Amino acid sequence: MALIITDSGCIQEEAYIFGVPCVTVRDNTERPETMIPGANVLTGFSPTIIRDRVRSQRHCRNQPFPSVYVESGAGQRIVKTLQECFTNWRNY
C-alpha cells in the first residue's frame, strides 16, 4: 500500500506500525507519536492542503519508521498466557 488517507486514530497507528505513510484529515490527533518521524501528517479540511500533503507523503513510502510503541512481542505473551489458562482450566 502506498498511502493511507484517514480520519481514524486507530488507522493512523496501524499505518505507522506497518510502515505506510498516512494523511489524517483532521485538525488534531490522539496519536502524535506517529507525526514525530513524519509518518503521519494532519491536514485539517482544506482540499488544497489535503492534496499537497498527499503529494508530500507519497515520498515517504518504503521508509522504516522507528519503533515508538515501547515493547514488541505482546501478542506472543498474550497467547502464552491464554494457553496456560486454558491448560489449567479444569483447576478453576
PyMOL Python script that loads the backbone (N, CA, C, O; Angstrom):
from pymol import cmd

cmd.read_pdbstr("""\
ATOM      1  N   MET A   1       0.840  -1.164   0.000  1.00  0.00           N
ATOM      2  CA  MET A   1       0.000   0.000   0.000  1.00  0.00           C
ATOM      3  C   MET A   1       0.895   1.240   0.000  1.00  0.00           C
ATOM      4  O   MET A   1       1.885   1.296   0.730  1.00  0.00           O
ATOM      5  N   ALA A   2       0.555   2.202  -0.796  1.00  0.00           N
ATOM      6  CA  ALA A   2       1.398   3.376  -0.952  1.00  0.00           C
ATOM      7  C   ALA A   2       1.130   4.455   0.082  1.00  0.00           C
ATOM      8  O   ALA A   2       2.049   5.154   0.506  1.00  0.00           O
ATOM      9  N   LEU A   3      -0.137   4.595   0.493  1.00  0.00           N
ATOM     10  CA  LEU A   3      -0.508   5.715   1.348  1.00  0.00           C
ATOM     11  C   LEU A   3      -1.905   5.482   1.903  1.00  0.00           C
ATOM     12  O   LEU A   3      -2.749   4.876   1.243  1.00  0.00           O
ATOM     13  N   ILE A   4      -2.145   5.962   3.107  1.00  0.00           N
ATOM     14  CA  ILE A   4      -3.484   5.900   3.688  1.00  0.00           C
ATOM     15  C   ILE A   4      -3.955   7.320   3.955  1.00  0.00           C
ATOM     16  O   ILE A   4      -3.210   8.148   4.479  1.00  0.00           O
ATOM     17  N   ILE A   5      -5.194   7.589   3.589  1.00  0.00           N
ATOM     18  CA  ILE A   5      -5.861   8.843   3.935  1.00  0.00           C
ATOM     19  C   ILE A   5      -7.004   8.465   4.867  1.00  0.00           C
ATOM     20  O   ILE A   5      -7.849   7.642   4.515  1.00  0.00           O
ATOM     21  N   THR A   6      -7.034   9.066   6.063  1.00  0.00           N
ATOM     22  CA  THR A   6      -7.998   8.635   7.073  1.00  0.00           C
ATOM     23  C   THR A   6      -8.386   9.772   7.990  1.00  0.00           C
ATOM     24  O   THR A   6      -7.779  10.843   7.971  1.00  0.00           O
ATOM     25  N   ASP A   7      -9.408   9.527   8.795  1.00  0.00           N
ATOM     26  CA  ASP A   7      -9.706  10.384   9.938  1.00  0.00           C
ATOM     27  C   ASP A   7      -9.751   9.541  11.211  1.00  0.00           C
ATOM     28  O   ASP A   7     -10.174  10.025  12.261  1.00  0.00           O
ATOM     29  N   SER A   8      -9.321   8.297  11.123  1.00  0.00           N
ATOM     30  CA  SER A   8      -9.381   7.349  12.232  1.00  0.00           C
ATOM     31  C   SER A   8      -8.059   7.279  12.997  1.00  0.00           C
ATOM     32  O   SER A   8      -6.996   7.100  12.403  1.00  0.00           O
ATOM     33  N   GLY A   9      -8.140   7.422  14.322  1.00  0.00           N
ATOM     34  CA  GLY A   9      -6.944   7.292  15.155  1.00  0.00           C
ATOM     35  C   GLY A   9      -6.338   5.906  15.101  1.00  0.00           C
ATOM     36  O   GLY A   9      -5.115   5.762  15.087  1.00  0.00           O
ATOM     37  N   CYS A  10      -7.180   4.882  15.070  1.00  0.00           N
ATOM     38  CA  CYS A  10      -6.653   3.509  15.013  1.00  0.00           C
ATOM     39  C   CYS A  10      -5.918   3.251  13.711  1.00  0.00           C
ATOM     40  O   CYS A  10      -4.865   2.614  13.707  1.00  0.00           O
ATOM     41  N   ILE A  11      -6.458   3.736  12.616  1.00  0.00           N
ATOM     42  CA  ILE A  11      -5.792   3.534  11.321  1.00  0.00           C
ATOM     43  C   ILE A  11      -4.454   4.264  11.295  1.00  0.00           C
ATOM     44  O   ILE A  11      -3.495   3.759  10.712  1.00  0.00           O
ATOM     45  N   GLN A  12      -4.369   5.426  11.908  1.00  0.00           N
ATOM     46  CA  GLN A  12      -3.090   6.153  11.964  1.00  0.00           C
ATOM     47  C   GLN A  12      -2.025   5.282  12.627  1.00  0.00           C
ATOM     48  O   GLN A  12      -0.898   5.177  12.143  1.00  0.00           O
ATOM     49  N   GLU A  13      -2.396   4.671  13.724  1.00  0.00           N
ATOM     50  CA  GLU A  13      -1.470   3.825  14.472  1.00  0.00           C
ATOM     51  C   GLU A  13      -1.090   2.578  13.666  1.00  0.00           C
ATOM     52  O   GLU A  13       0.082   2.205  13.610  1.00  0.00           O
ATOM     53  N   GLU A  14      -2.068   1.946  13.054  1.00  0.00           N
ATOM     54  CA  GLU A  14      -1.790   0.745  12.270  1.00  0.00           C
ATOM     55  C   GLU A  14      -0.929   1.064  11.049  1.00  0.00           C
ATOM     56  O   GLU A  14      -0.034   0.292  10.705  1.00  0.00           O
ATOM     57  N   ALA A  15      -1.189   2.188  10.398  1.00  0.00           N
ATOM     58  CA  ALA A  15      -0.359   2.593   9.266  1.00  0.00           C
ATOM     59  C   ALA A  15       1.091   2.728   9.718  1.00  0.00           C
ATOM     60  O   ALA A  15       2.004   2.261   9.037  1.00  0.00           O
ATOM     61  N   TYR A  16       1.303   3.364  10.862  1.00  0.00           N
ATOM     62  CA  TYR A  16       2.648   3.547  11.394  1.00  0.00           C
ATOM     63  C   TYR A  16       3.334   2.208  11.631  1.00  0.00           C
ATOM     64  O   TYR A  16       4.477   2.000  11.225  1.00  0.00           O
ATOM     65  N   ILE A  17       2.624   1.310  12.291  1.00  0.00           N
ATOM     66  CA  ILE A  17       3.204   0.006  12.609  1.00  0.00           C
ATOM     67  C   ILE A  17       3.606  -0.746  11.345  1.00  0.00           C
ATOM     68  O   ILE A  17       4.638  -1.418  11.321  1.00  0.00           O
ATOM     69  N   PHE A  18       2.787  -0.633  10.285  1.00  0.00           N
ATOM     70  CA  PHE A  18       3.074  -1.343   9.038  1.00  0.00           C
ATOM     71  C   PHE A  18       3.936  -0.536   8.069  1.00  0.00           C
ATOM     72  O   PHE A  18       4.174  -0.975   6.944  1.00  0.00           O
ATOM     73  N   GLY A  19       4.409   0.644   8.493  1.00  0.00           N
ATOM     74  CA  GLY A  19       5.322   1.433   7.678  1.00  0.00           C
ATOM     75  C   GLY A  19       4.673   2.104   6.481  1.00  0.00           C
ATOM     76  O   GLY A  19       5.336   2.349   5.474  1.00  0.00           O
ATOM     77  N   VAL A  20       3.379   2.404   6.581  1.00  0.00           N
ATOM     78  CA  VAL A  20       2.664   3.037   5.474  1.00  0.00           C
ATOM     79  C   VAL A  20       2.442   4.508   5.820  1.00  0.00           C
ATOM     80  O   VAL A  20       1.866   4.804   6.867  1.00  0.00           O
ATOM     81  N   PRO A  21       2.882   5.435   4.971  1.00  0.00           N
ATOM     82  CA  PRO A  21       2.654   6.856   5.236  1.00  0.00           C
ATOM     83  C   PRO A  21       1.155   7.151   5.348  1.00  0.00           C
ATOM     84  O   PRO A  21       0.328   6.511   4.698  1.00  0.00           O
ATOM     85  N   CYS A  22       0.830   8.132   6.184  1.00  0.00           N
ATOM     86  CA  CYS A  22      -0.569   8.423   6.477  1.00  0.00           C
ATOM     87  C   CYS A  22      -0.842   9.920   6.384  1.00  0.00           C
ATOM     88  O   CYS A  22      -0.028  10.741   6.805  1.00  0.00           O
ATOM     89  N   VAL A  23      -1.996  10.257   5.827  1.00  0.00           N
ATOM     90  CA  VAL A  23      -2.504  11.622   5.794  1.00  0.00           C
ATOM     91  C   VAL A  23      -3.810  11.601   6.584  1.00  0.00           C
ATOM     92  O   VAL A  23      -4.745  10.879   6.236  1.00  0.00           O
ATOM     93  N   THR A  24      -3.865  12.396   7.647  1.00  0.00           N
ATOM     94  CA  THR A  24      -5.034  12.399   8.520  1.00  0.00           C
ATOM     95  C   THR A  24      -5.839  13.675   8.311  1.00  0.00           C
ATOM     96  O   THR A  24      -5.355  14.781   8.549  1.00  0.00           O
ATOM     97  N   VAL A  25      -7.063  13.496   7.868  1.00  0.00           N
ATOM     98  CA  VAL A  25      -7.939  14.624   7.564  1.00  0.00           C
ATOM     99  C   VAL A  25      -8.661  15.008   8.858  1.00  0.00           C
ATOM    100  O   VAL A  25      -9.830  14.684   9.071  1.00  0.00           O
ATOM    101  N   ARG A  26      -7.918  15.709   9.703  1.00  0.00           N
ATOM    102  CA  ARG A  26      -8.410  16.206  10.983  1.00  0.00           C
ATOM    103  C   ARG A  26      -7.530  17.372  11.397  1.00  0.00           C
ATOM    104  O   ARG A  26      -6.480  17.619  10.804  1.00  0.00           O
ATOM    105  N   ASP A  27      -7.973  18.085  12.422  1.00  0.00           N
ATOM    106  CA  ASP A  27      -7.172  19.187  12.967  1.00  0.00           C
ATOM    107  C   ASP A  27      -6.271  18.746  14.113  1.00  0.00           C
ATOM    108  O   ASP A  27      -5.353  19.474  14.492  1.00  0.00           O
ATOM    109  N   ASN A  28      -6.525  17.551  14.677  1.00  0.00           N
ATOM    110  CA  ASN A  28      -5.726  17.063  15.800  1.00  0.00           C
ATOM    111  C   ASN A  28      -5.697  15.536  15.748  1.00  0.00           C
ATOM    112  O   ASN A  28      -6.403  14.903  14.964  1.00  0.00           O
ATOM    113  N   THR A  29      -4.860  14.976  16.607  1.00  0.00           N
ATOM    114  CA  THR A  29      -4.751  13.519  16.651  1.00  0.00           C
ATOM    115  C   THR A  29      -4.440  13.052  18.064  1.00  0.00           C
ATOM    116  O   THR A  29      -3.735  13.726  18.816  1.00  0.00           O
ATOM    117  N   GLU A  30      -4.970  11.901  18.408  1.00  0.00           N
ATOM    118  CA  GLU A  30      -4.604  11.275  19.676  1.00  0.00           C
ATOM    119  C   GLU A  30      -3.386  10.382  19.497  1.00  0.00           C
ATOM    120  O   GLU A  30      -2.982   9.693  20.435  1.00  0.00           O
ATOM    121  N   ARG A  31      -2.797  10.384  18.312  1.00  0.00           N
ATOM    122  CA  ARG A  31      -1.605   9.589  18.007  1.00  0.00           C
ATOM    123  C   ARG A  31      -0.448  10.503  17.562  1.00  0.00           C
ATOM    124  O   ARG A  31       0.069  10.332  16.458  1.00  0.00           O
ATOM    125  N   PRO A  32      -0.033  11.467  18.397  1.00  0.00           N
ATOM    126  CA  PRO A  32       1.019  12.396  17.980  1.00  0.00           C
ATOM    127  C   PRO A  32       2.367  11.713  17.736  1.00  0.00           C
ATOM    128  O   PRO A  32       3.204  12.230  16.996  1.00  0.00           O
ATOM    129  N   GLU A  33       2.575  10.540  18.365  1.00  0.00           N
ATOM    130  CA  GLU A  33       3.841   9.825  18.164  1.00  0.00           C
ATOM    131  C   GLU A  33       4.048   9.422  16.713  1.00  0.00           C
ATOM    132  O   GLU A  33       5.185   9.216  16.289  1.00  0.00           O
ATOM    133  N   THR A  34       2.965   9.304  15.939  1.00  0.00           N
ATOM    134  CA  THR A  34       3.103   8.942  14.529  1.00  0.00           C
ATOM    135  C   THR A  34       3.548  10.121  13.683  1.00  0.00           C
ATOM    136  O   THR A  34       3.980   9.948  12.543  1.00  0.00           O
ATOM    137  N   MET A  35       3.442  11.320  14.241  1.00  0.00           N
ATOM    138  CA  MET A  35       3.813  12.522  13.487  1.00  0.00           C
ATOM    139  C   MET A  35       5.289  12.875  13.646  1.00  0.00           C
ATOM    140  O   MET A  35       5.866  13.520  12.770  1.00  0.00           O
ATOM    141  N   ILE A  36       5.897  12.466  14.735  1.00  0.00           N
ATOM    142  CA  ILE A  36       7.279  12.856  15.035  1.00  0.00           C
ATOM    143  C   ILE A  36       8.239  12.485  13.907  1.00  0.00           C
ATOM    144  O   ILE A  36       9.001  13.349  13.474  1.00  0.00           O
ATOM    145  N   PRO A  37       8.245  11.250  13.408  1.00  0.00           N
ATOM    146  CA  PRO A  37       9.167  10.915  12.313  1.00  0.00           C
ATOM    147  C   PRO A  37       8.618  11.280  10.930  1.00  0.00           C
ATOM    148  O   PRO A  37       9.237  10.950   9.918  1.00  0.00           O
ATOM    149  N   GLY A  38       7.466  11.957  10.873  1.00  0.00           N
ATOM    150  CA  GLY A  38       6.902  12.341   9.582  1.00  0.00           C
ATOM    151  C   GLY A  38       6.062  11.272   8.921  1.00  0.00           C
ATOM    152  O   GLY A  38       5.722  11.391   7.744  1.00  0.00           O
ATOM    153  N   ALA A  39       5.723  10.232   9.656  1.00  0.00           N
ATOM    154  CA  ALA A  39       4.942   9.135   9.096  1.00  0.00           C
ATOM    155  C   ALA A  39       3.483   9.521   8.888  1.00  0.00           C
ATOM    156  O   ALA A  39       2.786   8.923   8.069  1.00  0.00           O
ATOM    157  N   ASN A  40       3.030  10.517   9.629  1.00  0.00           N
ATOM    158  CA  ASN A  40       1.633  10.934   9.595  1.00  0.00           C
ATOM    159  C   ASN A  40       1.592  12.459   9.599  1.00  0.00           C
ATOM    160  O   ASN A  40       2.370  13.100  10.306  1.00  0.00           O
ATOM    161  N   VAL A  41       0.699  13.036   8.819  1.00  0.00           N
ATOM    162  CA  VAL A  41       0.519  14.489   8.809  1.00  0.00           C
ATOM    163  C   VAL A  41      -0.963  14.815   8.924  1.00  0.00           C
ATOM    164  O   VAL A  41      -1.820  14.082   8.431  1.00  0.00           O
ATOM    165  N   LEU A  42      -1.242  15.927   9.583  1.00  0.00           N
ATOM    166  CA  LEU A  42      -2.614  16.425   9.695  1.00  0.00           C
ATOM    167  C   LEU A  42      -2.865  17.432   8.582  1.00  0.00           C
ATOM    168  O   LEU A  42      -1.958  18.148   8.158  1.00  0.00           O
ATOM    169  N   THR A  43      -4.096  17.475   8.120  1.00  0.00           N
ATOM    170  CA  THR A  43      -4.418  18.395   7.017  1.00  0.00           C
ATOM    171  C   THR A  43      -5.491  19.410   7.357  1.00  0.00           C
ATOM    172  O   THR A  43      -5.599  20.429   6.676  1.00  0.00           O
ATOM    173  N   GLY A  44      -6.282  19.169   8.377  1.00  0.00           N
ATOM    174  CA  GLY A  44      -7.486  19.973   8.517  1.00  0.00           C
ATOM    175  C   GLY A  44      -8.431  19.549   7.403  1.00  0.00           C
ATOM    176  O   GLY A  44      -8.414  18.395   6.975  1.00  0.00           O
ATOM    177  N   PHE A  45      -9.259  20.484   6.932  1.00  0.00           N
ATOM    178  CA  PHE A  45     -10.284  20.111   5.960  1.00  0.00           C
ATOM    179  C   PHE A  45     -10.173  20.874   4.645  1.00  0.00           C
ATOM    180  O   PHE A  45     -11.111  20.869   3.848  1.00  0.00           O
ATOM    181  N   SER A  46      -9.057  21.517   4.413  1.00  0.00           N
ATOM    182  CA  SER A  46      -8.832  22.253   3.172  1.00  0.00           C
ATOM    183  C   SER A  46      -8.436  21.293   2.051  1.00  0.00           C
ATOM    184  O   SER A  46      -7.438  20.582   2.169  1.00  0.00           O
ATOM    185  N   PRO A  47      -9.206  21.268   0.969  1.00  0.00           N
ATOM    186  CA  PRO A  47      -8.854  20.379  -0.152  1.00  0.00           C
ATOM    187  C   PRO A  47      -7.443  20.630  -0.694  1.00  0.00           C
ATOM    188  O   PRO A  47      -6.753  19.688  -1.086  1.00  0.00           O
ATOM    189  N   THR A  48      -7.017  21.881  -0.718  1.00  0.00           N
ATOM    190  CA  THR A  48      -5.674  22.205  -1.228  1.00  0.00           C
ATOM    191  C   THR A  48      -4.593  21.624  -0.327  1.00  0.00           C
ATOM    192  O   THR A  48      -3.615  21.054  -0.811  1.00  0.00           O
ATOM    193  N   ILE A  49      -4.767  21.768   0.976  1.00  0.00           N
ATOM    194  CA  ILE A  49      -3.780  21.230   1.921  1.00  0.00           C
ATOM    195  C   ILE A  49      -3.790  19.704   1.883  1.00  0.00           C
ATOM    196  O   ILE A  49      -2.734  19.075   1.934  1.00  0.00           O
ATOM    197  N   ILE A  50      -4.975  19.110   1.794  1.00  0.00           N
ATOM    198  CA  ILE A  50      -5.060  17.649   1.701  1.00  0.00           C
ATOM    199  C   ILE A  50      -4.278  17.177   0.479  1.00  0.00           C
ATOM    200  O   ILE A  50      -3.471  16.254   0.587  1.00  0.00           O
ATOM    201  N   ARG A  51      -4.501  17.792  -0.678  1.00  0.00           N
ATOM    202  CA  ARG A  51      -3.793  17.415  -1.902  1.00  0.00           C
ATOM    203  C   ARG A  51      -2.288  17.552  -1.732  1.00  0.00           C
ATOM    204  O   ARG A  51      -1.534  16.651  -2.100  1.00  0.00           O
ATOM    205  N   ASP A  52      -1.847  18.677  -1.174  1.00  0.00           N
ATOM    206  CA  ASP A  52      -0.409  18.911  -1.012  1.00  0.00           C
ATOM    207  C   ASP A  52       0.233  17.915  -0.061  1.00  0.00           C
ATOM    208  O   ASP A  52       1.346  17.451  -0.305  1.00  0.00           O
ATOM    209  N   ARG A  53      -0.458  17.586   1.019  1.00  0.00           N
ATOM    210  CA  ARG A  53       0.093  16.622   1.983  1.00  0.00           C
ATOM    211  C   ARG A  53       0.116  15.207   1.403  1.00  0.00           C
ATOM    212  O   ARG A  53       1.034  14.438   1.686  1.00  0.00           O
ATOM    213  N   VAL A  54      -0.875  14.863   0.604  1.00  0.00           N
ATOM    214  CA  VAL A  54      -0.860  13.551  -0.066  1.00  0.00           C
ATOM    215  C   VAL A  54       0.356  13.473  -0.981  1.00  0.00           C
ATOM    216  O   VAL A  54       1.061  12.464  -0.998  1.00  0.00           O
ATOM    217  N   ARG A  55       0.599  14.525  -1.731  1.00  0.00           N
ATOM    218  CA  ARG A  55       1.779  14.534  -2.620  1.00  0.00           C
ATOM    219  C   ARG A  55       3.068  14.376  -1.829  1.00  0.00           C
ATOM    220  O   ARG A  55       3.948  13.612  -2.225  1.00  0.00           O
ATOM    221  N   SER A  56       3.188  15.086  -0.723  1.00  0.00           N
ATOM    222  CA  SER A  56       4.442  15.008   0.047  1.00  0.00           C
ATOM    223  C   SER A  56       4.594  13.660   0.751  1.00  0.00           C
ATOM    224  O   SER A  56       5.708  13.145   0.845  1.00  0.00           O
ATOM    225  N   GLN A  57       3.515  13.085   1.240  1.00  0.00           N
ATOM    226  CA  GLN A  57       3.599  11.801   1.938  1.00  0.00           C
ATOM    227  C   GLN A  57       3.920  10.653   0.990  1.00  0.00           C
ATOM    228  O   GLN A  57       4.480   9.645   1.419  1.00  0.00           O
ATOM    229  N   ARG A  58       3.581  10.783  -0.271  1.00  0.00           N
ATOM    230  CA  ARG A  58       3.900   9.710  -1.221  1.00  0.00           C
ATOM    231  C   ARG A  58       5.397   9.451  -1.284  1.00  0.00           C
ATOM    232  O   ARG A  58       5.818   8.359  -1.667  1.00  0.00           O
ATOM    233  N   HIS A  59       6.195  10.426  -0.919  1.00  0.00           N
ATOM    234  CA  HIS A  59       7.653  10.270  -0.949  1.00  0.00           C
ATOM    235  C   HIS A  59       8.184   9.542   0.288  1.00  0.00           C
ATOM    236  O   HIS A  59       9.373   9.228   0.354  1.00  0.00           O
ATOM    237  N   CYS A  60       7.326   9.274   1.256  1.00  0.00           N
ATOM    238  CA  CYS A  60       7.743   8.560   2.475  1.00  0.00           C
ATOM    239  C   CYS A  60       7.596   7.052   2.340  1.00  0.00           C
ATOM    240  O   CYS A  60       7.878   6.320   3.289  1.00  0.00           O
ATOM    241  N   ARG A  61       7.165   6.580   1.192  1.00  0.00           N
ATOM    242  CA  ARG A  61       6.967   5.130   1.024  1.00  0.00           C
ATOM    243  C   ARG A  61       8.267   4.371   1.232  1.00  0.00           C
ATOM    244  O   ARG A  61       9.357   4.863   0.940  1.00  0.00           O
ATOM    245  N   ASN A  62       8.117   3.173   1.739  1.00  0.00           N
ATOM    246  CA  ASN A  62       9.239   2.240   1.919  1.00  0.00           C
ATOM    247  C   ASN A  62      10.329   2.764   2.847  1.00  0.00           C
ATOM    248  O   ASN A  62      11.481   2.343   2.744  1.00  0.00           O
ATOM    249  N   GLN A  63       9.984   3.665   3.739  1.00  0.00           N
ATOM    250  CA  GLN A  63      10.933   4.129   4.739  1.00  0.00           C
ATOM    251  C   GLN A  63      10.535   3.520   6.080  1.00  0.00           C
ATOM    252  O   GLN A  63       9.386   3.657   6.500  1.00  0.00           O
ATOM    253  N   PRO A  64      11.453   2.858   6.748  1.00  0.00           N
ATOM    254  CA  PRO A  64      11.087   2.294   8.055  1.00  0.00           C
ATOM    255  C   PRO A  64      10.905   3.418   9.076  1.00  0.00           C
ATOM    256  O   PRO A  64      11.698   4.358   9.123  1.00  0.00           O
ATOM    257  N   PHE A  65       9.872   3.313   9.877  1.00  0.00           N
ATOM    258  CA  PHE A  65       9.637   4.284  10.927  1.00  0.00           C
ATOM    259  C   PHE A  65      10.166   3.694  12.234  1.00  0.00           C
ATOM    260  O   PHE A  65      10.001   2.497  12.472  1.00  0.00           O
ATOM    261  N   PRO A  66      10.795   4.501  13.081  1.00  0.00           N
ATOM    262  CA  PRO A  66      11.331   3.969  14.334  1.00  0.00           C
ATOM    263  C   PRO A  66      10.214   3.500  15.259  1.00  0.00           C
ATOM    264  O   PRO A  66       9.113   4.051  15.246  1.00  0.00           O
ATOM    265  N   SER A  67      10.500   2.496  16.049  1.00  0.00           N
ATOM    266  CA  SER A  67       9.512   1.970  16.986  1.00  0.00           C
ATOM    267  C   SER A  67       9.210   3.008  18.063  1.00  0.00           C
ATOM    268  O   SER A  67      10.119   3.523  18.713  1.00  0.00           O
ATOM    269  N   VAL A  68       7.939   3.307  18.243  1.00  0.00           N
ATOM    270  CA  VAL A  68       7.536   4.238  19.295  1.00  0.00           C
ATOM    271  C   VAL A  68       6.606   3.567  20.293  1.00  0.00           C
ATOM    272  O   VAL A  68       6.165   4.193  21.257  1.00  0.00           O
ATOM    273  N   TYR A  69       6.311   2.298  20.063  1.00  0.00           N
ATOM    274  CA  TYR A  69       5.367   1.608  20.923  1.00  0.00           C
ATOM    275  C   TYR A  69       6.069   0.663  21.884  1.00  0.00           C
ATOM    276  O   TYR A  69       5.632  -0.472  22.074  1.00  0.00           O
ATOM    277  N   VAL A  70       7.139   1.119  22.481  1.00  0.00           N
ATOM    278  CA  VAL A  70       7.911   0.509  23.549  1.00  0.00           C
ATOM    279  C   VAL A  70       8.325  -0.934  23.279  1.00  0.00           C
ATOM    280  O   VAL A  70       9.391  -1.165  22.708  1.00  0.00           O
ATOM    281  N   GLU A  71       7.530  -1.888  23.665  1.00  0.00           N
ATOM    282  CA  GLU A  71       7.913  -3.293  23.588  1.00  0.00           C
ATOM    283  C   GLU A  71       7.279  -3.980  22.390  1.00  0.00           C
ATOM    284  O   GLU A  71       6.219  -3.583  21.907  1.00  0.00           O
ATOM    285  N   SER A  72       7.944  -4.998  21.935  1.00  0.00           N
ATOM    286  CA  SER A  72       7.319  -5.870  20.948  1.00  0.00           C
ATOM    287  C   SER A  72       7.070  -7.217  21.619  1.00  0.00           C
ATOM    288  O   SER A  72       7.556  -7.464  22.722  1.00  0.00           O
ATOM    289  N   GLY A  73       6.322  -8.074  20.963  1.00  0.00           N
ATOM    290  CA  GLY A  73       6.093  -9.406  21.495  1.00  0.00           C
ATOM    291  C   GLY A  73       4.864  -9.539  22.376  1.00  0.00           C
ATOM    292  O   GLY A  73       4.667 -10.583  22.998  1.00  0.00           O
ATOM    293  N   ALA A  74       4.031  -8.503  22.444  1.00  0.00           N
ATOM    294  CA  ALA A  74       2.839  -8.580  23.296  1.00  0.00           C
ATOM    295  C   ALA A  74       1.929  -9.720  22.849  1.00  0.00           C
ATOM    296  O   ALA A  74       1.372 -10.431  23.685  1.00  0.00           O
ATOM    297  N   GLY A  75       1.776  -9.899  21.547  1.00  0.00           N
ATOM    298  CA  GLY A  75       0.917 -10.963  21.036  1.00  0.00           C
ATOM    299  C   GLY A  75       1.359 -12.331  21.503  1.00  0.00           C
ATOM    300  O   GLY A  75       0.532 -13.157  21.888  1.00  0.00           O
ATOM    301  N   GLN A  76       2.668 -12.577  21.472  1.00  0.00           N
ATOM    302  CA  GLN A  76       3.182 -13.869  21.913  1.00  0.00           C
ATOM    303  C   GLN A  76       2.948 -14.075  23.409  1.00  0.00           C
ATOM    304  O   GLN A  76       2.633 -15.182  23.845  1.00  0.00           O
ATOM    305  N   ARG A  77       3.101 -13.013  24.187  1.00  0.00           N
ATOM    306  CA  ARG A  77       2.866 -13.128  25.633  1.00  0.00           C
ATOM    307  C   ARG A  77       1.389 -13.391  25.934  1.00  0.00           C
ATOM    308  O   ARG A  77       1.063 -14.153  26.844  1.00  0.00           O
ATOM    309  N   ILE A  78       0.512 -12.766  25.177  1.00  0.00           N
ATOM    310  CA  ILE A  78      -0.925 -12.985  25.368  1.00  0.00           C
ATOM    311  C   ILE A  78      -1.284 -14.432  25.044  1.00  0.00           C
ATOM    312  O   ILE A  78      -2.013 -15.072  25.802  1.00  0.00           O
ATOM    313  N   VAL A  79      -0.780 -14.952  23.927  1.00  0.00           N
ATOM    314  CA  VAL A  79      -1.057 -16.339  23.544  1.00  0.00           C
ATOM    315  C   VAL A  79      -0.548 -17.295  24.605  1.00  0.00           C
ATOM    316  O   VAL A  79      -1.249 -18.239  24.970  1.00  0.00           O
ATOM    317  N   LYS A  80       0.658 -17.071  25.107  1.00  0.00           N
ATOM    318  CA  LYS A  80       1.229 -17.945  26.133  1.00  0.00           C
ATOM    319  C   LYS A  80       0.357 -17.944  27.386  1.00  0.00           C
ATOM    320  O   LYS A  80       0.084 -18.999  27.957  1.00  0.00           O
ATOM    321  N   THR A  81      -0.074 -16.772  27.806  1.00  0.00           N
ATOM    322  CA  THR A  81      -0.925 -16.670  28.996  1.00  0.00           C
ATOM    323  C   THR A  81      -2.251 -17.382  28.789  1.00  0.00           C
ATOM    324  O   THR A  81      -2.719 -18.098  29.675  1.00  0.00           O
ATOM    325  N   LEU A  82      -2.858 -17.190  27.623  1.00  0.00           N
ATOM    326  CA  LEU A  82      -4.126 -17.873  27.334  1.00  0.00           C
ATOM    327  C   LEU A  82      -3.945 -19.389  27.303  1.00  0.00           C
ATOM    328  O   LEU A  82      -4.785 -20.126  27.818  1.00  0.00           O
ATOM    329  N   GLN A  83      -2.850 -19.855  26.700  1.00  0.00           N
ATOM    330  CA  GLN A  83      -2.597 -21.291  26.659  1.00  0.00           C
ATOM    331  C   GLN A  83      -2.457 -21.852  28.069  1.00  0.00           C
ATOM    332  O   GLN A  83      -2.986 -22.922  28.371  1.00  0.00           O
ATOM    333  N   GLU A  84      -1.748 -21.135  28.928  1.00  0.00           N
ATOM    334  CA  GLU A  84      -1.586 -21.585  30.310  1.00  0.00           C
ATOM    335  C   GLU A  84      -2.928 -21.610  31.045  1.00  0.00           C
ATOM    336  O   GLU A  84      -3.216 -22.546  31.790  1.00  0.00           O
ATOM    337  N   CYS A  85      -3.738 -20.585  30.831  1.00  0.00           N
ATOM    338  CA  CYS A  85      -5.051 -20.528  31.485  1.00  0.00           C
ATOM    339  C   CYS A  85      -5.947 -21.673  31.028  1.00  0.00           C
ATOM    340  O   CYS A  85      -6.603 -22.318  31.846  1.00  0.00           O
ATOM    341  N   PHE A  86      -5.975 -21.924  29.720  1.00  0.00           N
ATOM    342  CA  PHE A  86      -6.861 -22.961  29.215  1.00  0.00           C
ATOM    343  C   PHE A  86      -6.331 -24.364  29.510  1.00  0.00           C
ATOM    344  O   PHE A  86      -7.119 -25.304  29.613  1.00  0.00           O
ATOM    345  N   THR A  87      -5.027 -24.522  29.645  1.00  0.00           N
ATOM    346  CA  THR A  87      -4.464 -25.805  30.027  1.00  0.00           C
ATOM    347  C   THR A  87      -4.880 -26.148  31.448  1.00  0.00           C
ATOM    348  O   THR A  87      -5.169 -27.303  31.761  1.00  0.00           O
ATOM    349  N   ASN A  88      -4.908 -25.141  32.298  1.00  0.00           N
ATOM    350  CA  ASN A  88      -5.259 -25.325  33.708  1.00  0.00           C
ATOM    351  C   ASN A  88      -6.746 -25.051  33.985  1.00  0.00           C
ATOM    352  O   ASN A  88      -7.148 -24.919  35.141  1.00  0.00           O
ATOM    353  N   TRP A  89      -7.536 -24.970  32.953  1.00  0.00           N
ATOM    354  CA  TRP A  89      -8.942 -24.600  33.073  1.00  0.00           C
ATOM    355  C   TRP A  89      -9.701 -25.476  34.069  1.00  0.00           C
ATOM    356  O   TRP A  89     -10.542 -24.975  34.816  1.00  0.00           O
ATOM    357  N   ARG A  90      -9.417 -26.757  34.086  1.00  0.00           N
ATOM    358  CA  ARG A  90     -10.149 -27.688  34.950  1.00  0.00           C
ATOM    359  C   ARG A  90      -9.844 -27.454  36.429  1.00  0.00           C
ATOM    360  O   ARG A  90     -10.584 -27.908  37.302  1.00  0.00           O
ATOM    361  N   ASN A  91      -8.758 -26.747  36.698  1.00  0.00           N
ATOM    362  CA  ASN A  91      -8.402 -26.479  38.096  1.00  0.00           C
ATOM    363  C   ASN A  91      -9.203 -25.325  38.687  1.00  0.00           C
ATOM    364  O   ASN A  91      -9.120 -25.073  39.889  1.00  0.00           O
ATOM    365  N   TYR A  92      -9.976 -24.621  37.866  1.00  0.00           N
ATOM    366  CA  TYR A  92     -10.720 -23.442  38.360  1.00  0.00           C
ATOM    367  C   TYR A  92     -12.151 -23.768  38.682  1.00  0.00           C
ATOM    368  O   TYR A  92     -12.903 -22.891  39.106  1.00  0.00           O
TER     369      TYR A  92
END
""", "prot")
cmd.dss("prot")
cmd.show_as("cartoon", "prot")
cmd.util.cbc("prot")
cmd.orient("prot")
